């Protein structure tokens, strides 16, 4: 929410600045993953952190200034120690590192010629010396400088470029993940019906997917407002009611002949209402029309807007005739890998690369596994690498491999004459992976053959190339998870997003208010962004749906949710207590004294070897209080459907309409998303930091199935000595049986029987 307040302040500056250039001040940590960085040694830089300033197509930047602080060692020699700021390969600033001044700030002005659309890499370099002449230890501990990027601030003086009037601008101009702060988007629609609700949600999901990972809050007004991108969803009559007051020369609503998409500059009225005779439009903001003669045509137009890969034309408007949708299998997410398949590094987004120098910049890949993946230590993934390395390197040079910031293995590069590996296999346990995002990193450490003190060290030969035909192979993975699990929902929408189009999900708005509906739109758009696909097959209802084999999402004020579901929730927010609060949190162990038979001392039951999902347990203290749920709070609750044990229910609720709207927008905040876990979470809407508390209050249940492990495979891995012994005994017994049969046959043949 703090980010939201910053954006509102910036937006107010824009509004008061008229048509002139606008100046905004943005904390660097709010749009980049930054931390304070310590640079050590004679030479060091921030290249390994891959700092990049994103500039969207929509911005015309006149000037930028970056201000950050730094501190350095008091042992440095001022004349020989320098800090340099490099932007897009150009040196823009240089400061001496003064040992007498512990902390300083540096403001760097970035010229507009370097601020075109794109991702602009920048780095901070230091040269540090503590010896005036003679030999110097390049890794002396007193050679350090700390760069404080957490408190860095970026000031931008910029304008919004005029929006090109073509529908394809939705993809390549308007909704760009390089936009540091995507503006709020106004959704204007008629009275709520299931068809309109689905169409509006599809439009919002399409915009959220185009922003990829940026927060994309949506809101609703009854009429078109000023200086914000607006999407109008409805039929020609509703379109006429919204646009006729602007007296525009183009009467759009009269030309609707089917599913219609069009892009326009946002019209507005002067405060004195004079634009009736002189209509005005703001070229910096977009008006997107999603229209049709009936709800079926409106839904088709919304579907077209929602599809990220749709080749939208370079025309101001388009009539859609047909859309062919693919058949989607479950657990297919963006960057998601399919268990049992083999992938090349190139397919995972990593081209062949050469690492240079003693400690090159690590490189790696990211991939996703489903949030309900049951990862066991008995299964292994295989990384097959093809690499080549240079000559004249010391034999302790190594290519380190890290998985999720944990060391997995190292590949020795021990031949001083250089060499190569083809299909070098690295196996790691599947339990080293995790559901959700996984990061595999290659980090070489290359050492010159000659490293004597005061000797010129040759580093040009320190090379290792990792080829993109290297592969990563995954075994088959079971789908099994302990529920409720709000963390799984925030990872990839599970279980409601089991299918990318959410075909097994029903969204219900019992209170029928626009505030609750907009909260549900923000919830579903955020989920679609996690999955990477719009909810084309989800169904929407304003009443409780008939009993079906589907998961349910209720987004409504607390007292309007059906009582049968309120009472089944782990906490009932509408009655005085009881409140269950966990205490004495402690690790959850696996007791072995359940079976004290003699056989159990040698063999454990197979089910006991299944990895426990829940690693923590606690005792619940139950008390009664009134009220349980107050204003200024939002709640996320997940539990088992009382009418279908294989289905789940998710409730997003608050006390009033104002809190419902705030709760929906709060879900976009990364701090809230990181705090949601267990089965119940409360969001403090009055706190600027949106303090979120999560609990596990209800009973657990399980979704999915652990496939039966073959006895041979299980016991061969768990008890190898016993298994080999049994095989030897069986082979000996079989041999004896064959010997006896052959002996008996020979005896009968010799006696003539």
C-alpha positions in Angstrom: 0.0 0.0 0.0 3.0 2.3 0.6 3.8 1.9 -3.1 0.2 2.8 -3.9 0.4 6.0 -1.8 3.7 7.0 -3.5 2.0 6.5 -6.9 -1.0 8.6 -5.9 1.3 11.4 -4.8 3.2 11.2 -8.1 -0.1 11.2 -10.0 -1.2 14.3 -8.2 2.0 16.0 -9.2 1.3 15.0 -12.8 -2.3 16.4 -12.6 -1.2 19.8 -11.3 1.6 20.1 -13.8 -0.8 20.4 -16.8 0.7 19.5 -20.1 4.3 20.4 -19.2 6.9 17.8 -18.2 6.2 16.1 -14.9 8.7 15.3 -12.2 8.3 12.2 -10.1 10.5 10.8 -7.3 10.6 7.0 -6.9 12.5 4.8 -4.4 14.7 2.4 -6.3 13.6 -0.6 -4.1 10.0 -0.1 -5.1 10.5 -1.3 -8.7 13.8 -3.2 -8.6 15.2 -6.0 -6.6 18.0 -4.1 -4.9 20.0 -4.5 -1.6 23.0 -2.8 0.0 26.1 -4.2 -1.8 29.6 -4.5 -0.4 32.4 -4.3 -3.0 35.7 -5.8 -1.8 39.2 -6.0 -3.3 41.3 -3.8 -5.6 38.7 -4.0 -8.4 35.0 -4.7 -7.9 31.7 -3.8 -9.5 28.0 -4.6 -9.3 27.7 -6.4 -12.6 26.7 -9.7 -11.0 23.6 -8.0 -9.6 22.4 -7.1 -13.2 21.0 -3.7 -12.3 18.8 -2.3 -15.1 16.6 0.8 -15.3 13.4 0.0 -17.2 11.9 2.8 -19.4 8.6 2.0 -21.1 7.6 2.9 -24.6 5.0 5.2 -23.2 7.4 7.6 -21.5 9.4 10.4 -23.0 12.1 11.1 -20.4 13.6 14.6 -20.4 16.0 14.0 -17.5 16.8 11.5 -14.8 18.8 11.7 -11.6 19.8 8.8 -9.4 20.9 9.5 -5.8 22.5 6.9 -3.6 24.7 6.7 -0.6 28.0 4.9 0.0 30.5 4.4 2.7 34.1 3.2 2.4 37.1 1.9 4.5 39.2 4.5 6.3 42.3 2.6 5.1 42.0 3.7 1.5 44.3 6.1 -0.2 42.1 9.0 -1.6 44.2 9.8 -4.7 44.2 6.2 -5.9 40.7 5.0 -4.8 37.8 5.9 -7.1 34.1 5.1 -7.4 32.7 5.2 -11.0 29.1 5.2 -12.1 28.5 3.6 -15.6 25.2 3.7 -17.5 24.7 1.9 -20.7 28.5 1.6 -21.1 29.0 5.4 -20.6 30.9 6.8 -17.5 28.6 9.4 -16.0 30.2 10.1 -12.7 33.4 9.5 -10.7 34.2 10.3 -7.1 37.3 9.8 -4.9 36.9 7.5 -2.0 37.9 9.7 0.9 39.0 7.7 4.0 38.3 10.7 6.2 34.6 10.9 5.2 32.8 7.8 6.2 29.5 8.3 4.4 28.7 10.3 1.3 25.8 10.7 -1.2 26.3 10.7 -5.0 23.7 12.2 -7.4 24.2 11.2 -11.0 22.4 13.0 -13.8 21.5 10.7 -16.7 21.0 12.6 -20.1 17.8 12.0 -22.0 19.7 10.6 -25.0 20.5 7.5 -23.0 16.9 7.0 -21.8 15.1 5.5 -24.7 12.6 2.6 -24.3 14.2 -0.6 -23.0 16.1 -2.0 -20.1 19.3 0.1 -19.4 22.1 -1.7 -17.5 24.0 0.4 -15.0 26.8 -0.5 -12.6 29.0 1.0 -9.9 32.7 0.3 -10.1 35.4 0.8 -7.5 39.2 0.9 -7.6 40.5 0.6 -4.1 44.1 0.9 -2.8 45.6 1.0 0.6 49.4 0.9 -0.4 51.1 3.8 -2.0 53.6 1.8 -3.9 55.0 -1.7 -4.2 53.1 -5.0 -3.9 49.5 -5.0 -2.7 47.3 -7.9 -1.7 44.3 -7.7 -4.1 42.0 -9.3 -1.5 43.1 -7.3 1.5 40.2 -7.1 4.0 40.6 -3.3 4.4 39.7 -2.8 0.7 35.9 -2.3 0.8 33.1 0.1 -0.1 29.4 -0.4 0.8 26.9 0.9 -1.8 23.5 1.7 -0.2 20.9 1.1 -2.9 18.0 0.3 -0.5 17.6 4.1 0.1 18.4 5.2 -3.4 16.0 7.5 -5.1 15.3 8.0 -8.9 13.9 11.4 -10.0 12.4 11.5 -13.5 11.3 14.5 -15.5 9.1 13.0 -18.2 6.0 13.2 -20.4 3.5 10.6 -21.6 3.8 10.2 -25.4 0.7 10.4 -27.5 -0.9 7.0 -27.8 -0.9 5.7 -31.4 -4.5 5.0 -32.5 -4.1 1.3 -33.4 -5.4 -1.7 -31.5 -2.0 -3.3 -31.6 -0.8 -0.5 -29.2 -2.4 -2.5 -26.4 0.4 -5.1 -26.8 3.5 -3.1 -27.7 2.9 0.4 -26.2 0.2 0.7 -23.5 0.7 -2.2 -21.2 4.4 -2.7 -20.9 6.2 -4.6 -18.1 8.9 -2.0 -18.3 6.4 0.5 -16.8 7.8 1.1 -13.3 4.4 2.1 -11.9 1.5 1.0 -14.1 -1.3 3.4 -13.6 -4.6 2.3 -12.1 -7.1 1.3 -14.8 -10.8 2.3 -14.7 -13.3 -0.4 -15.7 -16.7 1.1 -16.7 -19.5 -1.5 -17.2 -23.3 -1.7 -16.9 -25.4 -3.5 -14.3 -23.8 -6.8 -13.1 -24.8 -10.0 -14.8 -22.8 -13.2 -15.0 -21.9 -12.4 -18.7 -20.8 -8.9 -18.0 -18.8 -10.0 -14.9 -16.9 -12.6 -16.9 -16.2 -10.1 -19.8 -14.8 -7.5 -17.4 -12.7 -10.0 -15.6 -11.2 -11.2 -18.9 -10.3 -7.7 -19.9 -8.6 -7.1 -16.5 -6.8 -10.5 -16.7 -5.5 -9.6 -20.2 -4.0 -6.3 -19.0 -2.4 -8.0 -15.9 -0.8 -10.7 -18.1 0.7 -8.0 -20.4 2.3 -6.4 -17.4 3.7 -9.8 -16.5 4.8 -9.2 -12.9 3.9 -5.5 -12.2 1.1 -4.7 -9.8 -2.0 -3.7 -11.8 -4.8 -2.4 -9.6 -8.2 -1.9 -11.1 -11.1 0.3 -10.0 -14.6 1.2 -11.1 -16.4 4.5 -11.7 -20.0 4.9 -12.9 -18.8 7.2 -15.7 -15.6 7.9 -17.7 -13.1 9.9 -15.6 -10.1 12.0 -16.4 -6.4 11.1 -16.7 -6.6 7.4 -16.3 -6.7 4.6 -18.8 -10.3 3.4 -19.2 -11.9 0.3 -20.5 -15.6 0.5 -21.3 -17.4 -2.9 -21.6 -21.0 -3.0 -22.7 -23.5 -2.9 -25.6 -24.1 0.0 -28.0 -26.8 1.6 -25.8 -24.4 1.6 -22.7 -21.7 3.0 -24.9 -24.0 5.8 -26.1 -24.8 6.7 -22.5 -21.1 7.0 -21.7 -19.9 8.9 -24.7 -22.7 11.1 -25.9 -22.0 13.7 -23.3 -18.6 14.4 -24.9 -20.2 15.3 -28.2 -17.5 13.5 -30.1 -17.6 13.7 -33.9 -17.2 9.9 -34.2 -20.4 8.3 -33.0 -18.8 4.9 -32.2 -21.9 3.2 -30.9 -23.7 3.5 -34.3 -21.1 1.3 -36.0 -21.2 -1.8 -33.8 -22.0 -4.8 -36.1 -20.6 -7.6 -33.9 -17.8 -8.2 -31.4 -15.9 -4.9 -31.5 -12.5 -3.7 -30.1 -11.3 -0.1 -30.6 -8.7 2.2 -29.2 -9.2 6.0 -28.7 -7.7 8.9 -26.9 -9.5 9.5 -23.6 -12.2 12.2 -23.9 -12.8 14.6 -21.1 -15.0 17.6 -20.1 -13.6 20.9 -19.0 -14.5 21.9 -15.5 -16.8 24.7 -16.8 -18.5 22.1 -19.2 -17.5 24.1 -22.3 -16.3 21.1 -24.3 -19.9 20.3 -25.5 -19.1 22.5 -28.5 -15.4 21.9 -28.5 -14.8 18.2 -27.6 -11.4 17.5 -26.1 -9.3 14.3 -25.8 -6.2 13.5 -23.8 -3.7 11.8 -26.1 -1.7 10.5 -23.1 -4.4 8.2 -21.8 -6.4 5.5 -23.6 -10.0 4.7 -24.0 -10.5 1.0 -25.0 -14.0 0.1 -26.2 -15.0 -3.6 -25.7 -18.5 -3.8 -27.2 -21.1 -6.2 -28.8 -24.8 -6.3 -29.5 -25.4 -8.9 -26.8 -23.5 -10.5 -24.0 -22.2 -13.3 -26.2 -20.6 -10.8 -28.6 -19.2 -8.8 -25.7 -17.7 -11.9 -24.3 -16.0 -12.7 -27.6 -14.6 -9.2 -27.8 -13.3 -9.5 -24.2 -11.7 -12.8 -25.0 -9.9 -11.2 -27.9 -8.5 -8.5 -25.7 -7.5 -11.0 -23.0 -5.3 -13.2 -25.1 -1.7 -12.1 -24.8 -0.5 -13.6 -28.1 -3.3 -12.4 -30.2 -1.9 -10.5 -33.3 -3.9 -7.4 -32.8 -4.1 -5.3 -36.1 -2.6 -1.8 -36.7 -6.1 -0.3 -37.1 -8.1 1.9 -34.7 -10.8 -0.7 -34.5 -11.5 -4.3 -35.3 -14.5 -6.6 -35.6 -13.8 -10.1 -34.4 -15.4 -12.9 -36.3 -13.9 -16.0 -34.7 -11.4 -17.0 -32.1 -9.9 -20.5 -31.9 -8.9 -21.5 -28.4 -6.5 -24.3 -27.6 -7.3 -27.3 -25.4 -5.3 -26.9 -22.2 -3.9 -29.6 -20.0 -3.7 -29.2 -16.2 -0.7 -27.7 -14.6 0.5 -25.7 -17.6 1.9 -22.4 -16.4 4.2 -19.8 -17.8 7.8 -20.9 -17.3 6.4 -24.2 -16.0 8.2 -27.5 -16.7 6.3 -30.8 -17.4 7.6 -33.7 -15.3 9.1 -36.6 -17.2 10.5 -34.3 -19.9 13.9 -33.2 -21.0 14.7 -29.5 -21.7 17.8 -27.9 -23.3 19.2 -24.8 -21.6 18.3 -22.9 -24.8 14.7 -23.9 -24.4 14.9 -22.6 -20.8 16.1 -19.2 -22.0 19.9 -19.6 -21.6 22.1 -19.3 -24.7 25.7 -20.6 -24.9 27.8 -18.3 -22.8 31.5 -17.9 -22.0 32.6 -17.0 -18.5 35.7 -14.9 -18.3 38.1 -14.0 -15.5 38.8 -15.3 -12.0 35.3 -14.8 -10.6 32.9 -14.4 -13.5 29.3 -13.2 -13.2 27.2 -16.2 -12.5 24.4 -17.1 -14.9 21.5 -19.4 -14.7 17.9 -20.3 -15.4 14.5 -20.1 -13.7 11.7 -22.6 -14.0 8.5 -23.5 -12.2 7.0 -26.6 -10.7 3.4 -26.9 -9.7 2.6 -25.8 -6.2 1.1 -29.2 -5.4 4.3 -31.1 -6.6 5.2 -33.8 -4.1 9.0 -33.8 -4.3 10.6 -36.8 -2.7 14.3 -37.6 -2.0 14.0 -41.0 -3.8 13.7 -39.2 -7.2 16.5 -37.4 -9.0 16.7 -34.8 -11.7 19.6 -35.0 -14.1 21.6 -32.1 -15.5 23.7 -33.1 -18.5 26.3 -30.5 -19.4 28.5 -29.8 -22.4 31.4 -27.5 -21.4 34.8 -26.5 -22.6 37.5 -24.7 -20.5 40.8 -23.0 -21.2 44.4 -24.0 -20.7 46.9 -22.9 -18.0 44.4 -22.8 -15.2 45.2 -24.2 -11.8 43.8 -27.6 -10.9 41.6 -26.3 -8.2 39.5 -24.3 -10.7 35.9 -25.4 -10.5 32.4 -24.8 -12.0 30.0 -24.5 -9.0 26.3 -25.3 -9.4 23.8 -23.8 -7.1 20.1 -24.7 -6.8 17.8 -22.2 -5.0 20.9 -20.5 -3.4 22.2 -23.8 -2.1 25.4 -25.5 -3.3 24.6 -28.7 -5.2 27.9 -29.8 -6.7 31.1 -28.7 -8.3 32.7 -29.8 -11.6 36.5 -29.9 -11.5 38.5 -28.2 -14.2 41.7 -29.8 -13.3 43.6 -30.3 -16.6 46.2 -27.5 -17.1 46.2 -28.2 -20.8 42.4 -27.4 -21.0 39.7 -29.7 -21.9 36.0 -30.3 -22.4 33.2 -32.4 -21.0 30.4 -33.8 -23.1 27.2 -35.0 -21.4 28.7 -34.6 -17.9 25.9 -35.7 -15.7 25.0 -34.0 -12.4 22.2 -35.6 -10.4 20.4 -33.9 -7.6 17.6 -35.0 -5.4 14.1 -33.7 -6.2 13.8 -32.7 -2.6 16.3 -29.9 -3.4 13.7 -28.3 -5.6 10.6 -26.6 -4.4 7.1 -26.0 -5.7 6.9 -22.7 -7.5 10.0 -20.8 -8.9 13.3 -22.6 -8.9 16.7 -21.0 -9.8 19.6 -23.0 -11.1 22.9 -21.0 -11.1 26.3 -21.7 -12.7 29.1 -19.9 -10.8 32.7 -20.6 -12.0 35.8 -20.0 -9.8 38.8 -19.9 -12.1 42.4 -19.6 -10.8 45.5 -18.7 -12.9 48.3 -21.3 -12.9 50.8 -18.7 -11.7 49.7 -16.6 -8.7 52.9 -15.5 -7.0 52.9 -12.2 -5.1 54.2 -9.2 -7.1 53.9 -11.2 -10.4 51.9 -10.2 -13.4 48.9 -12.5 -13.4 47.6 -13.6 -16.8 43.7 -13.8 -16.8 43.0 -13.8 -20.5 43.2 -17.6 -20.5 40.5 -18.0 -17.7 37.6 -19.1 -19.9 34.9 -21.6 -19.6 32.0 -22.0 -22.1 28.7 -23.7 -21.2 26.8 -24.8 -24.3 23.1 -24.4 -24.8 22.6 -28.0 -25.9 23.1 -29.0 -22.3 19.9 -30.5 -20.9 17.8 -30.7 -17.7 15.7 -33.9 -17.3 12.9 -34.3 -14.7 11.4 -37.5 -13.5 7.7 -38.1 -13.1 6.3 -36.1 -10.1 3.3 -37.0 -8.0 0.6 -34.3 -7.4 -0.2 -34.3 -3.7 -0.5 -31.4 -1.2 -1.6 -30.7 2.3 -4.5 -28.2 2.3 -5.6 -25.5 3.1 -2.6 -23.6 1.7 -2.9 -19.9 0.9 0.7 -19.9 -0.2 -0.1 -22.4 -3.0 -2.9 -20.1 -4.2 -0.5 -17.1 -4.4 2.1 -19.3 -6.2 -0.1 -20.5 -9.2 -3.7 -20.2 -8.1 -3.9 -23.8 -6.9 -6.4 -25.5 -6.6 -8.6 -23.0 -8.5 -6.0 -22.6 -11.3 -5.3 -26.3 -11.7 -6.4 -25.8 -15.3 -4.9 -22.5 -16.7 -8.4 -21.4 -17.9 -9.8 -22.0 -14.4 -12.6 -24.3 -15.9 -13.2 -25.9 -12.5 -13.8 -22.7 -10.7 -16.9 -20.7 -9.8 -16.7 -17.1 -8.6 -19.7 -15.9 -6.5 -20.5 -12.3 -5.5 -23.5 -12.7 -3.1 -23.8 -9.1 -2.1 -24.0 -8.0 -5.8 -22.1 -4.7 -5.1 -19.6 -3.2 -7.6 -17.0 -2.9 -4.7 -17.1 -6.7 -4.1 -17.0 -7.4 -7.8 -14.0 -5.2 -8.3 -12.3 -7.0 -5.4 -12.9 -10.3 -7.2 -11.6 -8.7 -10.5 -8.3 -7.8 -8.8 -8.1 -11.3 -7.2 -8.7 -13.1 -10.5 -6.5 -10.8 -12.5 -3.7 -11.3 -10.0 -4.2 -15.1 -10.2 -4.2 -15.0 -14.0 -0.9 -13.1 -13.9 0.6 -15.9 -11.8 -0.7 -18.5 -14.2 0.0 -16.6 -17.4 -3.4 -17.2 -19.0 -6.8 -15.6 -18.7 -9.7 -17.4 -16.9 -11.6 -18.2 -20.1 -13.6 -21.0 -18.6 -14.3 -19.7 -15.1 -18.0 -19.2 -14.3 -19.4 -16.1 -12.5 -22.5 -15.9 -10.3 -24.3 -13.3 -8.3 -26.0 -16.0 -6.2 -24.7 -19.2 -4.7 -24.4 -21.6 -7.6 -26.1 -25.0 -7.7 -24.1 -27.9 -6.3 -21.5 -28.7 -8.9 -18.2 -30.5 -8.9 -16.2 -27.3 -8.9 -14.1 -25.2 -6.5 -15.7 -22.0 -5.1 -14.5 -18.5 -4.6 -16.7 -16.1 -2.6 -15.9 -12.4 -2.7 -18.5 -10.5 -0.7 -19.2 -8.6 2.5 -19.0 -11.0 5.5 -22.7 -11.1 6.4 -23.9 -11.9 2.9 -21.8 -15.1 2.4 -24.1 -18.2 2.7 -24.3 -19.4 6.3 -23.4 -23.0 5.3 -20.0 -21.8 4.1 -19.5 -19.3 6.9 -20.0 -22.0 9.5 -17.7 -24.4 7.7 -14.8 -21.9 7.7 -12.1 -22.2 10.3 -13.3 -19.0 11.8 -16.8 -17.6 11.7 -16.5 -13.8 11.3 -20.2 -12.9 11.9 -20.8 -14.5 15.3 -19.2 -13.8 18.7 -16.3 -16.2 18.8 -15.0 -18.7 19.1 -11.5 -17.5 18.1 -8.8 -20.1 17.7 -5.3 -18.8 18.2 -2.2 -21.1 17.7 0.3 -21.3 20.6 3.4 -23.3 21.4 4.5 -23.6 17.8 7.1 -26.3 17.4 8.6 -28.7 14.8 6.4 -31.6 13.8 8.2 -35.0 14.3 7.5 -38.4 12.9 7.0 -40.9 15.7 8.4 -44.4 15.2 6.8 -46.1 18.3 3.4 -46.6 16.7 4.3 -50.2 15.7 6.3 -52.1 18.3 6.2 -55.5 16.6 9.4 -57.5 16.0 9.1 -57.1 12.3 8.9 -53.3 12.6 12.4 -53.2 14.0 13.7 -54.3 10.6 11.1 -53.0 8.2 9.2 -49.7 8.3 5.7 -49.4 6.7 6.0 -47.8 3.3 3.6 -44.9 4.0 5.9 -43.8 6.9 8.5 -42.9 4.3 6.4 -40.4 2.5 7.8 -36.9 3.1 5.7 -35.0 5.6 4.3 -31.8 4.2 3.4 -30.1 7.5 6.6 -29.5 9.4 5.1 -27.4 12.2 2.4 -28.0 14.8 0.9 -26.0 17.6 -1.9 -26.0 20.2 -5.0 -23.9 19.7 -6.2 -21.6 22.4 -10.0 -21.0 22.0 -11.7 -17.9 23.4 -14.9 -16.1 22.6 -15.0 -12.4 21.8 -17.4 -9.9 20.2 -16.7 -8.5 17.7 -14.4 -10.9 15.9 -14.1 -9.0 12.7 -13.9 -5.2 12.7 -13.8 -2.4 10.1 -10.5 -1.7 8.5 -9.7 -5.4 8.1 -9.8 -7.7 5.1 -9.7 -11.5 5.4 -8.6 -14.4 3.1 -9.9 -17.8 4.2 -9.5 -21.2 2.6 -11.1 -24.4 3.6 -12.6 -27.7 2.5 -15.9 -27.5 0.7 -18.4 -29.0 3.2 -20.5 -30.4 0.3 -17.6 -32.0 -1.6 -14.5 -33.2 0.2 -12.4 -33.1 -3.0 -13.1 -29.4 -3.5 -12.0 -26.2 -1.9 -13.6 -22.8 -0.9 -11.8 -19.5 -0.9 -13.4 -16.4 0.8 -12.2 -12.8 0.3 -14.3 -10.7 2.7 -14.5 -7.5 4.7 -17.2 -5.6 6.7 -18.3 -3.0 4.2 -17.9 -1.9 0.6 -15.1 0.5 1.2 -13.0 -2.2 2.9 -13.9 -4.7 0.1 -12.4 -2.4 -2.5 -9.3 -1.8 -0.4 -8.8 -5.5 0.2 -9.0 -6.3 -3.5 -6.3 -3.7 -4.3 -4.1 -4.8 -1.3 -3.7 -8.2 -2.8 -1.3 -6.7 -5.4 1.1 -5.7 -2.7 4.2 -8.0 -2.7 4.3 -7.9 1.1 0.8 -9.1 1.4 1.4 -11.9 -1.1 4.5 -13.0 0.8 2.6 -13.1 4.1 -0.4 -15.2 3.0 -0.1 -18.8 4.2 -2.0 -21.3 6.3 -5.8 -21.2 6.0 -6.6 -17.7 7.4 -5.0 -14.3 6.9 -6.1 -10.9 8.1 -4.9 -7.7 6.3 -4.8 -4.5 8.3 -6.1 -1.9 5.8 -5.4 1.0 8.1 -1.7 0.3 8.3 0.4 1.9 5.5 2.5 -1.2 5.5 -0.6 -3.4 5.2 0.4 -5.7 8.1 -0.8 -9.2 7.3 -1.1 -12.0 9.9 -1.6 -15.6 8.8 -2.8 -18.6 10.8 -3.6 -22.3 10.5 -6.9 -22.6 12.5 -8.8 -25.4 10.8 -8.5 -29.0 9.9 -6.1 -30.3 7.2 -7.2 -32.2 4.2 -5.2 -33.5 1.2 -5.6 -33.1 -2.5 -4.0 -35.3 -5.2 -2.6 -38.8 -5.0 0.8 -40.3 -4.3 1.3 -43.0 -6.9 2.0 -46.5 -5.4 5.8 -47.1 -5.3 6.7 -50.6 -6.6 7.8 -52.8 -3.8 11.0 -53.8 -5.6 12.0 -50.1 -6.2 11.0 -49.1 -2.7 12.9 -51.8 -0.8 15.9 -51.7 -3.2 16.4 -48.0 -2.3 15.4 -48.2 1.4 17.1 -51.5 2.4 19.8 -52.3 -0.2 21.5 -54.9 2.0 18.3 -56.8 2.8 17.2 -56.5 -0.9 20.5 -58.0 -2.2 20.3 -60.8 0.4 16.7 -61.6 -0.7 17.7 -61.6 -4.3 20.7 -64.0 -3.6 18.4 -66.3 -1.6 15.8 -66.3 -4.4 18.4 -67.0 -7.1 19.9 -69.8 -5.0 16.4 -71.3 -4.4 15.6 -71.1 -8.1 18.9 -72.7 -9.0 18.2 -75.5 -6.5 14.7 -76.0 -7.9 16.0 -76.2 -11.5 18.7 -78.6 -10.4 16.3 -80.9 -8.7 13.9 -80.9 -11.7 16.7 -81.7 -14.1 18.0 -84.4 -11.9 14.5 -86.0 -11.6 14.0 -85.8 -15.4 17.4 -87.4 -16.1 16.6 -90.2 -13.6 13.3 -91.0 -15.4 15.0 -90.9 -18.8 17.7 -93.3 -17.7 15.3 -95.8 -16.1 13.0 -95.6 -19.1 10.0 -94.5 -17.0 
